[in-house]
Amino acid sequence: LEQLYHQAGRTSVVKVSVDGGQPTSAIIKSVQRNPLTRRAVHIDFFAVDLTHEMLADIPLTFTGTSPAVELEGAILFTSLDHLKVRGLPGDLPHEIAVDLAPLVDLEATIHVRDLTIPPDVTLLTDPSDLVARVLPPRVEEVEEVPVADTESPAGVVEDAPVAVVEAPAALVEEAPAAEVES
């Protein structure tokens, strides 16, 4: 099952035969995995009519390296991981490759319109959607601490305005005298 899934993916047509019956064309709809071993324990197939178009999400695979990431320490940002397409089941690609080599500087981008889509497939994702770009490297800003004047006492700021506020007499209460035992 694992080998079949890696070869066919979720968009390639496979022939499925149940209990030695007539083979049926199908695509892999979902895979249930063991949470500990990650091995497939159940696969759902979807029978398809090879003469009718269907909608599919084709995964994007990113290949190569971006010179901006390699040389400038930039960060690769990808905004899409699949494209929505329509086509005959036999014409749907297993995946669409995105070459990162055109991302040579921080201004370069890759849009859906820049990708190679098979001619027998209709692209439904907006061609102007961003697929990948590089972002400037993150730089941690260091806050400068002001140096105190060596001639003034520590913590004293000279020539700073001082405000004196007097409380109204009505707000000031006299504390009762405490009795002291001897």
C-alpha positions in Angstrom: 0.0 0.0 0.0 2.8 2.5 0.9 4.5 1.9 -2.4 1.3 2.4 -4.3 0.5 5.6 -2.5 4.0 7.0 -3.1 3.8 6.2 -6.8 0.2 7.3 -7.4 -0.4 10.0 -4.9 -3.9 11.3 -4.6 -4.5 12.2 -8.2 -3.2 9.4 -10.3 -5.6 6.7 -11.5 -5.0 3.1 -10.2 -6.8 -0.1 -11.0 -8.5 -1.7 -8.0 -9.9 -5.2 -7.9 -12.0 -6.4 -5.0 -12.0 -10.1 -4.2 -10.6 -11.0 -7.7 -13.4 -9.1 -9.5 -13.3 -6.8 -12.5 -10.6 -4.1 -12.1 -12.1 -0.6 -11.6 -10.4 2.7 -12.2 -10.0 4.8 -9.0 -8.0 7.4 -7.2 -6.9 7.4 -3.6 -9.3 9.6 -1.6 -7.9 9.3 1.9 -5.3 7.3 3.9 -5.7 6.4 7.6 -2.4 5.9 9.4 -1.4 4.4 12.7 -0.5 7.4 14.9 2.6 5.6 16.3 4.1 3.9 13.3 2.7 6.1 10.6 2.0 3.0 8.5 -1.2 3.0 6.4 -3.9 0.9 8.0 -6.8 1.8 5.7 -7.2 3.5 2.3 -10.4 4.9 0.8 -10.7 4.7 -3.0 -12.9 6.8 -5.2 -14.2 5.1 -8.4 -13.8 7.5 -11.4 -15.3 7.7 -14.9 -12.3 8.2 -17.2 -14.5 10.1 -19.7 -15.7 12.8 -17.3 -13.7 15.7 -16.0 -13.2 16.0 -12.3 -11.9 18.6 -9.9 -8.6 17.9 -8.0 -6.1 19.6 -5.7 -2.6 18.9 -7.2 0.2 19.2 -4.6 3.1 21.5 -5.3 6.6 20.2 -4.7 9.4 22.8 -4.3 12.7 21.9 -6.0 16.1 23.4 -6.1 17.4 26.2 -3.9 16.9 29.9 -4.0 20.1 31.9 -4.5 18.7 34.6 -2.1 18.2 32.1 0.6 21.7 30.6 0.1 23.7 33.8 -0.3 21.8 36.4 1.6 20.4 34.3 4.4 16.8 35.2 3.4 13.8 33.2 4.5 11.7 31.2 2.0 8.0 32.0 2.2 5.5 29.7 0.5 1.8 30.6 0.4 0.4 27.7 -1.5 0.9 24.0 -1.2 -1.5 22.9 -3.9 -3.4 24.1 -7.1 -7.0 23.5 -7.9 -7.5 22.1 -11.4 -10.1 20.4 -13.6 -9.4 17.6 -16.1 -9.9 14.0 -17.1 -8.7 11.6 -14.4 -6.0 10.2 -16.7 -4.6 13.7 -17.5 -4.2 14.9 -13.9 -0.6 15.2 -12.9 0.7 13.5 -9.7 2.3 16.8 -8.6 3.5 20.2 -10.0 7.1 21.1 -9.5 8.1 24.6 -8.4 11.7 25.5 -9.2 13.0 27.9 -6.6 16.1 29.0 -8.7 14.3 32.2 -10.0 14.2 33.6 -6.5 17.6 35.4 -6.9 16.9 38.5 -4.7 14.5 39.9 -2.2 12.3 41.4 -5.0 11.8 38.1 -6.9 8.5 36.2 -6.6 6.9 33.1 -8.2 3.2 33.3 -9.0 0.8 30.6 -10.3 1.1 32.0 -13.8 4.8 31.2 -13.7 4.2 27.4 -13.2 4.1 24.8 -16.0 0.6 23.3 -16.1 -0.1 20.3 -18.4 -2.0 21.4 -21.5 -5.0 19.0 -20.9 -5.7 20.4 -17.5 -7.7 23.6 -16.7 -6.2 25.7 -13.9 -8.9 26.9 -11.5 -6.5 28.7 -9.0 -6.1 32.4 -9.7 -3.0 32.9 -11.9 -2.0 36.0 -9.9 -1.8 34.1 -6.6 1.6 34.2 -5.0 3.3 30.8 -4.7 6.7 31.7 -3.2 9.0 34.6 -2.4 11.9 35.3 -0.1 11.8 37.5 2.9 14.7 39.5 4.4 16.5 37.7 7.2 15.3 38.5 10.6 17.7 40.8 12.5 17.4 41.1 16.3 17.5 44.7 17.3 19.7 45.5 20.3 18.4 48.2 22.5 21.1 50.7 23.5 21.2 51.6 27.2 22.1 55.2 27.8 25.5 55.7 29.6 25.2 57.7 32.9 27.3 60.8 33.3 30.3 60.0 35.4 30.4 63.3 37.2 26.8 63.1 38.6 25.8 60.6 41.3 24.3 57.4 39.9 20.6 57.6 39.1 20.5 61.5 39.4 19.6 63.4 36.3 20.9 66.9 36.4 18.8 69.8 35.1 15.6 67.7 35.2 12.4 69.6 35.9 11.0 68.9 39.4 7.3 69.2 40.2 6.1 69.9 43.7 2.5 69.2 44.5 0.9 70.2 47.8 -2.2 68.4 49.0 -5.2 70.4 50.2 -5.5 70.6 54.0 -8.8 68.8 53.9 -7.2 65.7 52.5 -4.5 65.5 55.0 -5.5 63.6 58.2 -3.5 63.5 61.3 -2.6 60.0 62.4 -3.6 59.2 65.9 -0.8 59.1 68.3 0.3 55.6 69.2 0.3 54.6 72.8 3.5 53.2 74.0 3.5 50.7 76.9 6.4 50.8 79.3 
